[in-house]
Amino acid sequence: LNQSTIDLNSFTASHSQGIMFNDSKVVITAGGNYIFSGTLENGSITVDTNEAVNLTFNNANITNLSGPALYIKDASQTYITLISNTENFLVDGKDYSNTDATGTLYTQSPLTFQGGGSLDITSSSQNGISGHAPITINSGSIKVTAAKNGILTDNITQLLGGHLSIETPAIAINSKDLLTINDGVINIIAADVGLQSDKTLT
Protein backbone atom coordinates (compact mmCIF):
# COMPACT_ATOMS: atom_id res chain seq x y z
CA LEU A 1 0.00 0.00 0.00
CA ASN A 2 1.43 3.34 -1.05
CA GLN A 3 1.60 6.00 1.63
CA SER A 4 3.09 9.41 1.05
CA THR A 5 3.03 12.83 2.69
CA ILE A 6 2.85 15.72 0.21
CA ASP A 7 3.96 19.20 1.24
CA LEU A 8 2.19 21.60 -1.12
CA ASN A 9 4.36 24.51 0.04
CA SER A 10 7.54 22.91 -1.26
CA PHE A 11 5.82 20.65 -3.82
CA THR A 12 7.59 17.56 -2.49
CA ALA A 13 6.52 14.09 -1.38
CA SER A 14 7.98 11.72 1.17
CA HIS A 15 7.64 8.85 -1.30
CA SER A 16 7.39 9.32 -5.07
CA GLN A 17 5.69 6.01 -5.88
CA GLY A 18 2.22 6.65 -7.28
CA ILE A 19 2.73 10.42 -7.57
CA MET A 20 3.63 12.65 -10.50
CA PHE A 21 4.35 16.38 -10.32
CA ASN A 22 3.42 18.13 -13.57
CA ASP A 23 3.97 21.89 -13.45
CA SER A 24 1.62 22.97 -10.65
CA LYS A 25 -0.41 19.74 -10.72
CA VAL A 26 -0.18 16.72 -8.44
CA VAL A 27 -1.28 13.54 -10.22
CA ILE A 28 -2.05 10.37 -8.23
CA THR A 29 -1.44 7.31 -10.44
CA ALA A 30 -1.74 4.43 -7.95
CA GLY A 31 -3.88 3.43 -5.02
CA GLY A 32 -2.88 4.27 -1.46
CA ASN A 33 -3.02 6.90 1.24
CA TYR A 34 -1.83 10.40 0.34
CA ILE A 35 -1.55 13.02 3.07
CA PHE A 36 -1.69 16.65 1.91
CA SER A 37 -0.68 19.74 3.84
CA GLY A 38 0.30 23.28 2.92
CA THR A 39 -0.90 25.72 0.26
CA LEU A 40 -1.05 25.40 -3.52
CA GLU A 41 -1.94 28.85 -4.86
CA ASN A 42 -2.65 27.91 -8.50
CA GLY A 43 -2.65 24.19 -9.11
CA SER A 44 -4.68 21.04 -8.62
CA ILE A 45 -4.80 17.44 -7.51
CA THR A 46 -5.83 14.84 -10.09
CA VAL A 47 -6.56 11.19 -9.29
CA ASP A 48 -6.14 8.84 -12.24
CA THR A 49 -5.90 5.17 -11.28
CA ASN A 50 -8.08 2.06 -11.26
CA GLU A 51 -7.34 1.44 -7.56
CA ALA A 52 -8.78 2.81 -4.31
CA VAL A 53 -7.35 6.08 -3.05
CA ASN A 54 -7.51 7.83 0.32
CA LEU A 55 -6.79 11.55 0.19
CA THR A 56 -6.03 12.77 3.70
CA PHE A 57 -6.21 16.53 4.23
CA ASN A 58 -4.11 17.98 7.02
CA ASN A 59 -4.56 21.76 6.76
CA ALA A 60 -4.44 21.70 2.96
CA ASN A 61 -5.37 24.75 0.88
CA ILE A 62 -5.68 24.26 -2.89
CA THR A 63 -6.71 26.88 -5.45
CA ASN A 64 -6.94 26.28 -9.20
CA LEU A 65 -7.70 29.34 -11.32
CA SER A 66 -8.40 27.26 -14.46
CA GLY A 67 -10.58 24.38 -13.28
CA PRO A 68 -11.28 21.97 -10.42
CA ALA A 69 -9.01 22.14 -7.40
CA LEU A 70 -9.58 18.38 -7.03
CA TYR A 71 -10.32 16.30 -10.14
CA ILE A 72 -11.00 12.62 -9.54
CA LYS A 73 -10.73 11.36 -13.09
CA ASP A 74 -10.70 7.66 -12.20
CA ALA A 75 -10.45 5.39 -9.15
CA SER A 76 -12.30 2.32 -7.94
CA GLN A 77 -13.18 4.27 -4.75
CA THR A 78 -12.02 7.59 -3.34
CA TYR A 79 -12.05 8.63 0.30
CA ILE A 80 -11.42 12.15 1.54
CA THR A 81 -10.29 11.97 5.16
CA LEU A 82 -10.35 15.24 7.09
CA ILE A 83 -8.00 15.09 10.05
CA SER A 84 -9.64 16.31 13.25
CA ASN A 85 -9.04 19.95 14.21
CA THR A 86 -7.80 20.87 10.73
CA GLU A 87 -9.18 23.42 8.26
CA ASN A 88 -8.96 22.57 4.57
CA PHE A 89 -9.91 24.57 1.48
CA LEU A 90 -10.67 23.88 -2.20
CA VAL A 91 -11.19 26.91 -4.46
CA ASP A 92 -11.66 27.23 -8.23
CA GLY A 93 -11.41 30.14 -10.67
CA LYS A 94 -13.72 31.49 -13.34
CA ASP A 95 -11.92 30.07 -16.38
CA TYR A 96 -12.27 26.31 -16.86
CA SER A 97 -9.91 24.78 -19.43
CA ASN A 98 -11.85 21.47 -19.19
CA THR A 99 -15.52 22.33 -19.69
CA ASP A 100 -16.61 18.78 -18.78
CA ALA A 101 -15.32 19.11 -15.21
CA THR A 102 -18.02 21.33 -13.77
CA GLY A 103 -17.09 21.73 -10.13
CA THR A 104 -14.39 22.77 -7.70
CA LEU A 105 -14.40 19.12 -6.64
CA TYR A 106 -15.27 16.97 -9.65
CA THR A 107 -15.46 13.18 -9.38
CA GLN A 108 -15.98 10.23 -11.68
CA SER A 109 -15.25 7.83 -8.82
CA PRO A 110 -17.49 6.86 -5.87
CA LEU A 111 -16.58 9.45 -3.25
CA THR A 112 -16.83 9.24 0.55
CA PHE A 113 -16.06 12.00 3.06
CA GLN A 114 -14.89 10.98 6.52
CA GLY A 115 -12.88 12.25 9.48
CA GLY A 116 -13.42 15.01 12.03
CA GLY A 117 -11.90 18.05 10.31
CA SER A 118 -13.44 20.72 8.12
CA LEU A 119 -13.46 21.30 4.36
CA ASP A 120 -14.47 24.59 2.77
CA ILE A 121 -15.31 24.33 -0.95
CA THR A 122 -15.78 27.51 -2.99
CA SER A 123 -16.69 27.86 -6.67
CA SER A 124 -16.81 31.27 -8.32
CA SER A 125 -18.32 29.99 -11.58
CA GLN A 126 -19.41 26.35 -11.33
CA ASN A 127 -20.85 23.77 -8.93
CA GLY A 128 -19.22 23.12 -5.58
CA ILE A 129 -19.15 19.30 -5.81
CA SER A 130 -20.20 17.57 -9.02
CA GLY A 131 -19.67 14.38 -10.99
CA HIS A 132 -21.03 11.10 -12.27
CA ALA A 133 -20.58 8.89 -9.21
CA PRO A 134 -22.14 8.26 -5.79
CA ILE A 135 -21.29 10.86 -3.13
CA THR A 136 -21.46 9.92 0.56
CA ILE A 137 -20.78 12.09 3.61
CA ASN A 138 -20.12 10.01 6.72
CA SER A 139 -18.57 12.67 8.94
CA GLY A 140 -16.67 15.93 8.94
CA SER A 141 -17.74 19.55 8.60
CA ILE A 142 -18.20 20.51 4.95
CA LYS A 143 -19.12 23.98 3.75
CA VAL A 144 -19.97 24.62 0.09
CA THR A 145 -20.36 28.05 -1.48
CA ALA A 146 -21.12 27.80 -5.18
CA ALA A 147 -22.03 29.93 -8.17
CA LYS A 148 -24.28 27.13 -9.46
CA ASN A 149 -25.44 24.00 -7.60
CA GLY A 150 -23.93 23.13 -4.24
CA ILE A 151 -23.80 19.39 -4.98
CA LEU A 152 -24.74 18.01 -8.42
CA THR A 153 -24.50 14.35 -9.34
CA ASP A 154 -26.32 11.98 -11.66
CA ASN A 155 -25.82 9.21 -9.11
CA ILE A 156 -26.77 8.46 -5.49
CA THR A 157 -26.18 11.15 -2.83
CA GLN A 158 -26.13 10.26 0.88
CA LEU A 159 -25.70 12.28 4.07
CA LEU A 160 -25.08 9.72 6.82
CA GLY A 161 -23.42 11.99 9.37
CA GLY A 162 -21.34 15.08 9.82
CA HIS A 163 -22.24 18.71 9.25
CA LEU A 164 -23.04 20.05 5.76
CA SER A 165 -23.62 23.72 4.96
CA ILE A 166 -24.47 24.94 1.46
CA GLU A 167 -25.01 28.44 0.10
CA THR A 168 -26.00 28.81 -3.54
CA PRO A 169 -28.13 30.89 -5.92
CA ALA A 170 -29.33 27.65 -7.54
CA ILE A 171 -30.03 24.18 -6.06
CA ALA A 172 -28.28 23.12 -2.85
CA ILE A 173 -28.29 19.35 -3.50
CA ASN A 174 -29.33 18.27 -6.97
CA SER A 175 -29.32 14.48 -7.30
CA LYS A 176 -30.37 12.84 -10.55
CA ASP A 177 -30.73 9.58 -8.61
CA LEU A 178 -31.56 8.69 -4.99
CA LEU A 179 -31.04 11.34 -2.31
CA THR A 180 -30.88 10.08 1.29
CA ILE A 181 -30.39 12.07 4.48
CA ASN A 182 -30.13 9.61 7.35
CA ASP A 183 -28.13 11.49 9.98
CA GLY A 184 -26.01 14.58 10.54
CA VAL A 185 -26.83 18.27 10.32
CA ILE A 186 -27.60 20.16 7.13
CA ASN A 187 -27.91 23.94 6.71
CA ILE A 188 -29.06 25.36 3.38
CA ILE A 189 -29.31 28.84 1.94
CA ALA A 190 -30.57 28.47 -1.62
CA ALA A 191 -32.26 30.96 -3.92
CA ASP A 192 -33.82 28.19 -6.01
CA VAL A 193 -34.39 24.76 -4.44
CA GLY A 194 -33.00 23.21 -1.26
CA LEU A 195 -33.18 19.48 -2.00
CA GLN A 196 -34.01 17.90 -5.34
CA SER A 197 -34.05 14.25 -6.38
CA ASP A 198 -35.12 12.94 -9.77
CA LYS A 199 -35.99 9.58 -8.16
CA THR A 200 -36.51 9.13 -4.40
CA LEU A 201 -35.86 11.58 -1.57
CA THR A 202 -35.56 9.89 1.82
N, C-alpha and C positions, 0 to 999 in steps of 0.2 A: 504494500500500500504506500503510495507516494504521500509524503508530508513535507510541506515547505512553508517557510515564513517569508512573506514578501513585504519589503519596506518600500512603500510608494514614494517616499521622500528621496531615497537614493536610487530607486529603480533597480533593486537587487533582490536576490532570493537566496535562502539558505541552501536549497538544493535545486539544481536546474532541471532535473528530470521531470518531464511533463509540462514544462513552462517554456514559452518563447517570448522574447521581448522584441517587438517590432515598432520602431519609432517610439511613440508614446502609448502603445497598446501592449497589454499583457494578454497573452493567448494561452489558455489551458488546453493541452492536447492529450491528457491522460487522466484517468480517474485518480481520486485521492482527496486528501484534506489540504486546503490551501488557506493560510492565515494571512489576512491583509491588515496592514496598519499604515498610517501616514496619509499624505495628501498628494493626489494627482490632479493638477490644475487643468489640464486639457488632454485627456486620454480616456482609455476605456479598458474594461476587462471583457474578453470574449472566451466563452467555453465552447470547445469544438472537439468532442470525443464521443465514443459510443459507450463509455463507462459512467459509473456514478461519481458525482463530484460533490464535495462539501466545501462551500466557500464560507470561511469563518471571518467575521468582521470584528476587528479589535481597534476601534477608533479610526476607521477608514473613511476618507473623504475623497470622492471621485467625481470629477466634472468633465463632461465631454461636450464641446461646443458644436460638434458636427454629427450628433447621433446619440444612441443609447449610452449611458454610462456603464451599464452591464448588459451584454448581449449574449444570451445563452442560445447559441446556434444549434447545438446538438449535445445530448447526454442522455443516458438511460434514466437518470434521476438526478435532480439537483437540490441540494439543501443549502439554505442560507442560515448560518448559525450566528446569532448576535450575542457576543460575550456580555455577561451581566455587567451593569454599571459602565457601559461604553455608549458613545454617541457616534452614529455612522450616517453618512450622507451620500446620496446619489443625485446628480444634477445634470440636466441636458442643456442644449442650446437651441436656437431657433432654426438652424440650418442642418437638415438631415441629408447626409450623402447617400444613405440607404433608405429609400422611401418605403420599403416593406417593413422595416423595423420601427414600429409606431409607438414607442414608449421609452421613457428613461430607463426602465427595466423591461427588456423584451425577452420572452422565453419561448422556445420551441421544445422544451423539455419539461416534464412534470416537476413542479417547483413547490418546495415546502419551506416555510419559515419556522425557525425554532430558536430557543435561547432566551435570555432575560434582558438583553440590551435593547437599544432603540435604533430605528432606521428611519431617516427622513428622506423622502423621495420627492423631488421637485421637477416638473416639466413646464417649460415656458412656451411650448408649442404643440405638444402631443399628449398622449395618455401617460399616466403615472406608471402603471404596470399593465402590460399587454402581452398577448401571445396566442399560441394555438395549442396550449397544453393545460392540464389541471393545475390549479393554484390552491394551496392549502396553507392556512396560518394556524400553527399550533400554539405559539407563544411569542412573546416579544412585544415591543411597542412600536407600531408602524404608523407613520404619518405620511399622507400623500396629498400633495398640492399640485393640481394638474390644469393645463389649459383646455384639455378635452375631458375624456372620462378618467375617473380615478383608477379603476380596475376594469379592463376590457379583455375578455377571453371568449373563444368559441368552444370552450370546454368547461368542465366542472369547476366551481369555485366553492371553497369551504372555509368558514371561520370556526375553528374548534377551540380557540382559546386566545389569550393575549389581548392587546388593546389596539384597535384600528381606528384612525381618524382620517377622514377624507374631506377635502374642500375642492370644489370644482364648479364651473359654470355649466356643466353638462350632466352626465349620469355618474353617480358615485361608484356603484358596482354594476356593471353591465355584463351579464353572463348569457351567452348564447346557448348554454346547456343548464344543468342543475345548479341551483344556488342554495347552499345550506349554511345556516348560522345556528350552531349548536351550543356555543359557549363563548365566553369572552365579552369584551365591551366594544361597542361600535358607536362612533360619533360622526355624523354626516352633516355637512353644509353643502347643499347642491341646489343650483338654480333650476335644474330640469327635473330629474328623477333621482330618488334616493337609491332604491334597490330595483333591479329589473332582471327577470329571468325569462328566456324564451321557452322554457320547459316548466320546471317545478321549482317553486320557492318554498323552502322549509325553514 
